[in-house]
Amino acid sequence: MHGQRPASAFEQYRPQASPIDLRQLRYVIAAAEHRSFRRAGAYLNIHPSAISKRIHDLETRLGAILFVRGPSGVEVTPEGREFLNRAQPALEALQAATDTIVKGESRALRIGVSCAISPRFLYALLDLLKTRYPMIREKLFDGESADHLASIRSRRLDVAIVPGQNASPSIRLTRVWSESLSMILPTGHPLEACQAVDFPTLSRWHVLIGQNEPTEEIINAISLGAKNAVCHPSLERSTLGRVALLSQVALGRCLGLCGEATTAISFPGVIFRPIANLPYPVVFSALSQPDNNRLALRRFLEIARTLEPARR
């Protein structure tokens, strides 16, 4: 029919079998470049007979002869040249895509953390990551939740662990663990004899929450836990840092309320007593970009989600 482009010699042959093996493409390209199965085999460190067999299998699958064999080497046929013109750019594009992904995955996983995170959970997370996936390198960045959120948006961080379960709709939020709360007491305090402090007991005292604590999350957890209580705890936001608040408690000037990051500290003159029957513990979440598909990030989140199965 007039107006139709005649089919090329190569287009007359259509593959009828399974998809082509990428190794076959590499063998064809090497054989064409070196004009010899023997020299191609030496270049690829593969026995020439293996290259010859793979190319023969490909020719059978295509129904076309790609090379003319001769005593001194091989010559590419017209069908072989057309096949190379199409296959080589595709293979180069695939290699470039692979190199890009490998380069991205080789970069350290950038993790935002804060002083409010329990060292127990953070150590367990990083230790499991190293044990299960030793090729993944991580780099930690300390900072506040708002700064980490901005860094996630600008892609300066891959993931950030922050207190709470609130984030922008454009940010992926993954709950990872929850932490208990404790009352900070000076040694010799009447509550030292208690194994834990319940809500009625807590409500009889005025307590400070230091600026290094997840303050809003602590207040919400205590308020929700005491919503049916007759008396509500007296909580005060403090501008004191962790060490300054512990010093004031040790001197008997105030009492405090804290998360697990503070209870990990051994401080003279101070004891910690957990809050009993806390129905709404402080939740920590991992923030990341929804389109960040790095394998290292997926492995990190998989491990993080397994750290407290009993509380889910």
C-alpha positions in Angstrom: 0.0 0.0 0.0 1.2 3.5 -1.0 2.5 5.7 1.9 3.6 2.9 4.1 7.3 2.6 5.1 8.7 -0.8 4.1 9.8 -2.9 7.0 13.5 -3.1 7.7 15.3 -6.4 7.6 15.4 -6.4 11.4 11.7 -5.5 11.8 10.7 -8.6 9.8 11.9 -10.7 12.7 9.9 -10.5 15.9 11.0 -12.1 19.2 8.6 -15.0 20.1 10.3 -16.1 23.3 10.9 -14.7 26.7 12.6 -11.3 27.3 16.2 -10.9 26.2 18.8 -11.4 28.9 20.9 -8.2 29.5 24.0 -10.3 29.5 23.3 -11.2 25.9 23.2 -7.5 25.0 26.6 -6.9 26.7 28.0 -9.9 24.8 26.8 -8.6 21.4 28.1 -5.1 22.1 31.5 -6.5 23.2 31.7 -8.9 20.2 30.9 -6.1 17.8 33.5 -3.8 19.4 36.3 -6.4 19.4 35.2 -8.2 16.2 36.0 -11.5 17.9 34.3 -13.8 20.4 37.8 -14.6 21.8 38.8 -11.0 22.3 35.3 -10.1 23.7 35.7 -13.0 26.2 39.1 -11.8 27.3 37.7 -8.3 27.8 34.7 -9.6 29.8 36.7 -12.3 31.5 34.3 -14.9 30.2 35.1 -18.0 28.1 34.6 -17.4 24.4 32.4 -20.4 24.0 29.9 -19.0 26.6 29.7 -15.7 24.6 29.2 -17.7 21.3 26.4 -19.8 22.8 24.6 -16.8 24.3 24.8 -14.9 21.0 23.6 -18.0 19.1 20.7 -18.3 21.6 19.8 -14.7 21.0 20.0 -15.1 17.2 17.7 -18.1 17.4 15.2 -16.1 19.6 15.3 -13.2 17.1 15.2 -15.2 14.0 18.1 -13.2 12.6 21.8 -13.6 12.1 23.7 -10.9 14.0 27.3 -12.0 13.2 29.1 -13.7 10.3 31.7 -16.1 11.8 35.0 -16.4 10.2 38.5 -17.8 11.0 39.9 -14.4 11.9 36.9 -13.2 13.9 33.3 -12.0 13.4 31.6 -9.3 11.2 28.3 -7.6 12.1 25.5 -8.3 9.6 23.1 -5.5 8.6 20.5 -7.0 11.0 23.1 -7.1 13.7 24.0 -3.4 13.1 20.4 -2.4 13.3 20.0 -4.4 16.5 23.1 -2.7 18.0 21.8 0.8 17.0 18.7 0.1 19.1 20.1 -2.0 21.9 23.2 -0.1 22.8 21.5 3.2 23.8 19.0 1.3 25.8 21.7 -0.6 27.7 23.7 2.7 28.3 20.5 4.4 29.6 19.9 1.4 32.0 23.5 1.6 33.2 23.3 5.3 33.8 20.0 4.8 35.8 21.7 2.1 37.8 24.7 4.3 38.5 22.5 7.1 39.7 20.6 4.9 42.1 23.8 3.3 43.4 25.3 6.7 43.9 22.2 7.9 45.8 22.1 4.8 48.0 25.8 5.0 48.8 25.2 8.4 50.4 24.8 8.3 54.2 21.3 8.2 55.5 20.7 11.6 57.0 18.8 11.4 60.3 17.5 14.2 62.4 17.3 13.6 66.1 16.7 15.7 69.2 17.7 15.7 72.9 14.1 14.6 73.7 14.7 11.1 72.2 15.3 8.2 74.5 18.9 7.0 74.2 17.5 3.4 74.7 15.4 3.5 71.6 17.9 5.4 69.5 20.7 3.0 70.4 18.5 0.0 69.7 17.5 1.4 66.3 21.0 2.3 65.1 22.4 -1.0 66.5 19.8 -3.1 64.6 20.4 -1.1 61.4 24.1 -1.7 61.6 23.6 -5.4 62.4 21.1 -6.2 59.7 22.3 -3.8 57.0 26.0 -3.1 57.6 26.3 -1.4 54.2 24.0 1.4 55.3 25.8 4.4 56.7 24.0 7.0 58.8 24.8 10.6 59.7 23.0 12.2 62.7 21.9 15.8 62.9 20.8 17.3 66.3 18.1 20.0 66.3 14.6 21.0 67.1 11.5 19.5 65.5 10.7 22.7 63.5 14.2 22.8 62.1 14.1 19.1 61.2 10.7 19.6 59.5 12.2 22.4 57.4 15.2 20.2 56.5 12.9 17.4 55.4 11.0 19.7 53.1 14.3 21.1 51.6 15.6 17.5 51.4 18.6 18.2 53.6 17.5 15.3 55.8 16.1 11.9 54.7 14.2 11.3 58.0 13.7 13.0 61.3 12.5 11.4 64.6 10.4 13.9 66.5 7.9 13.8 69.4 4.2 13.9 68.5 2.0 12.7 65.6 1.3 16.0 63.9 2.9 16.9 60.6 2.0 18.7 57.3 -0.2 16.7 54.9 2.7 16.8 52.4 5.0 15.0 54.8 5.0 11.2 55.4 4.6 10.5 59.1 5.4 7.0 60.5 4.8 6.3 64.2 7.9 4.5 65.6 7.7 4.3 69.3 6.2 5.8 72.5 8.0 6.7 75.8 7.0 6.8 79.4 7.0 9.8 81.7 8.7 10.1 85.2 8.6 12.5 88.1 11.9 14.1 89.1 12.4 14.1 92.9 15.2 15.1 95.3 16.6 12.2 97.3 14.8 11.9 100.6 11.5 13.2 99.2 8.4 11.5 100.6 7.6 10.0 97.2 10.9 8.2 97.1 9.3 5.2 98.8 6.8 4.8 95.9 7.6 2.5 93.1 5.5 4.7 90.8 3.4 7.9 91.1 -0.3 7.7 90.2 -2.4 10.6 89.0 -4.1 11.5 92.3 -0.6 11.7 93.9 0.8 13.7 91.1 -2.0 16.2 91.3 -0.9 17.2 94.8 2.4 18.6 93.6 3.4 21.5 91.3 5.9 20.2 88.8 8.1 21.9 86.1 8.7 20.7 82.6 12.2 21.7 81.3 12.7 23.2 77.9 14.6 20.1 76.6 11.5 17.9 77.1 8.7 17.4 74.5 6.7 19.8 76.5 3.4 19.9 74.5 3.3 16.2 74.2 3.9 15.7 78.0 1.1 18.2 78.8 -1.3 16.5 76.4 -0.4 13.0 77.8 -1.0 14.1 81.4 -4.1 16.1 80.6 -5.7 13.2 78.8 -4.7 10.7 81.5 -6.2 12.9 84.2 -9.4 14.0 82.4 -11.6 12.0 84.7 -9.6 12.8 87.9 -11.1 15.0 90.6 -7.9 17.1 90.8 -5.6 17.8 87.9 -1.8 18.0 88.1 -0.3 21.5 88.3 2.2 21.7 85.3 4.4 24.6 84.5 6.5 25.1 81.4 10.1 26.1 82.4 12.9 27.8 80.6 15.4 25.7 82.5 17.5 23.3 80.5 17.9 19.7 81.5 21.0 20.1 83.7 19.7 23.3 85.3 16.4 21.7 86.2 18.0 18.6 87.7 20.2 20.9 89.8 17.2 22.8 91.1 15.4 19.5 91.9 18.5 18.2 93.7 18.6 21.3 95.8 15.0 20.8 96.8 13.7 23.9 95.1 11.2 22.3 92.8 10.0 19.0 91.3 10.0 18.1 87.6 8.4 15.9 85.0 10.4 14.4 82.2 10.6 11.8 79.4 13.0 8.9 79.1 15.9 11.0 77.7 16.3 12.6 81.1 15.9 9.4 83.1 18.9 8.0 81.3 21.1 10.6 83.1 22.7 9.7 86.5 22.5 13.0 88.5 23.6 13.3 92.2 20.7 14.1 94.6 18.0 13.2 92.1 15.7 10.1 91.7 13.1 9.3 89.1 9.7 7.7 89.7 7.6 6.6 86.7 4.0 7.9 86.2 1.7 4.9 86.7 -1.1 3.9 84.4 -0.3 6.5 81.8 -2.9 5.7 79.1 -1.5 8.1 76.5 2.3 7.9 76.4 4.5 10.4 74.5 4.6 9.2 70.9 7.6 9.7 68.6 7.3 9.7 64.8 9.6 9.6 61.8 9.1 12.3 59.2 10.2 11.9 55.6 9.2 13.0 52.1 6.6 10.7 50.5 8.6 10.4 47.3 11.9 9.5 49.1 12.2 5.9 48.0 15.7 5.2 49.1 16.1 1.6 50.1 18.2 2.7 53.2 15.2 4.8 54.4 12.8 1.9 53.9 15.0 -0.4 55.9 15.4 2.3 58.6 11.6 2.7 59.0 11.0 -1.1 58.9 13.3 -1.5 61.9 11.9 1.5 63.7 8.4 0.2 63.5 9.4 -3.0 65.3 10.9 -1.4 68.4 7.7 -1.5 70.6 5.3 -4.1 69.2 3.7 -4.6 72.6 2.3 -1.1 72.7 0.6 -1.1 69.2 
